[in-house]
Amino acid sequence: MAVVLAEDEIDKELETKSDWHVSDGKLCARFQFADFKTAMAFVTMVSIESEKQNHHPGWSNSWNVVEFAYCTHDVGDKITDLDFKLANSISEFAAKLSGTASK
């Protein structure tokens, strides 16, 4: 079960995750890759991990850029521990593929 995080808990999590920020109540990040092929490899990695965690983020892709904006719908569209768990995996995959984070 997802644990809804209080604002101070979210802020504490964000202190250790420079790739991520909160906007409009959602956990957000933007990653840029060398090319479309690498961005699609990244999306595939995130897809597989999302299935493993049974937690599916909202994202968009335009050529070599992948953007995330998501929260946990099951608890009323709040940011939870599950969102940060998936964010950790997403950031690890981006680093493996030399993705550059920007806000």
N, C-alpha and C positions, 0 to 999 in steps of 0.2 A: 504494500500500500504506500502511496506517495505521501510524503510529509510536507505540508505547506510551510514555506519559510517566511519568517518575519522579515521586515525591511532591513533590520540590522544584521540578520543572518545572511541575507542576500549580499549586502555591502561587504561583509567579511569574506564571502566566497569570491566576490569580484576582485578583492585586493590581490588574490593570487592568480587571477585569470585576465591578463592584459588583453587577450583577444576578444573578450566578451563585455557587453554592457546591457543595460536594461532600457528599453524604449517602449512606451505605450503598454506597460505591464508584461512585456515579453523579453525573454533572454535572446540577445541578438549578437551576431558576428558576421563578418565579411572576410572571405579569403580569396586571394587572387593567385592563380597558378600560371606556369609558363605558357600553357596552351590549352586548347579545348580537350585534347586527349587526357591530359593530366587532371583537369577538372572533373572529367567523367569518371576517371579511376577513383578519385576522391569520393564522388557521389556514390559510386558502387560500394566502396568501403563503408561509408556512413549507412547506406541502405542495409547492408548485412548486419552491422552492429545494432542498428535500430530494431531489426527483427529479433536479434538475440536478447535485447533489453526489453522488448515489447513496449517501446516508447518511440514514437515517430514524430520527428520535427517537421515544422513547416520550412520550406526553403525555396529559393529561386536560383536559376542559373542563366547567365548570359555569357556565352563564349567561355572565357577563362575565369569567370568570377562566380562564386557560389555564396549566397547570402542566407542566413538563418534568422528566423524570428519565431519563437515558439514558447509555449508554456504547457502546463498539464491541464487538459480539458476535463478529465475525470473529477477534478476537485474544484471546478468552477473557474477555469482559466486563470490559475494562480501559478507562480513559480515554486517549484518543489525541488527536493533533493534529487529526484529522477532527472530533472532538467540539467542540473549541474553534473550528474554522473555521465550523461550523454555528451554534454559539452566537453568534458575531459577527454573522452574518446575522440570526438571530432577534432579537437585541437591537436591531439597526438597524431591523427591521420594527416592533418594538414602539414604538420612539421615533417613527417616522413616523406611527403611529396613536395617539400620546399615551398609550401604555400605561404603567402605573405598576408598577415592580418592587417586590416585597416578598418577604421570606423567611418 
